[in-house]
Amino acid sequence: MSKTRKLTLTSIIIAITTLTSNIVFIPVGFAKIFPVQHMANVLTAVLLGPVYSVAQSFIVSLLRNMNGTGSIFAFPGSMIGAFLASFLFFKTKKLIWAFIGEVTGTGILGALAAYPIATLLLGNKVALFGFVPSFIISSLGGAIIGIVFIKILFKNKIIGGIIYENSSYNRRL
């Protein structure tokens, strides 16, 4: 896939994810759970690779914070999850590892990375594992939607063929 197509697909995913952040979110304490971000992380991890996946998650987190629909906790959670999902998929070429990477990266590592932000920047004392349950639930739901969406895309003859031919991994899932 050419760089132009990758940038175009990344920008489309960024636009859809940012627009839906006004509609689909669940406020839990200081964090806003946003499963569409996790779906986008899995999509970009599988279709585009680590660089585009992390860039997409950073830009969406930045836009959500600028629009007031996100929290500062979106940065560590989504970026760590996007990187781990794309890295594990790149190494194994299996969808299950993209799923595991997203849930582990966002749900556990991203939640633990949000702890210092909550204590230092916001001045609130929170439990060390206070973010883990909400981050895991959000990433589980979004990653499942992302995997199902990818499987549907690949079953579609026209779209699946285009994605297969232009994929950075160039193989059927």
PyMOL commands that set and color helices and strands:
alter all, ss='L'
color gray80, all
select helices_A, chain A and resi 3-20+35-47+50-67+74-92+95-121+132-155+157-166
alter helices_A, ss='H'
color red, helices_A
select strands_A, chain A and resi 26-28+31-33
alter strands_A, ss='S'
color yellow, strands_A
deselect
rebuild
show_as cartoon
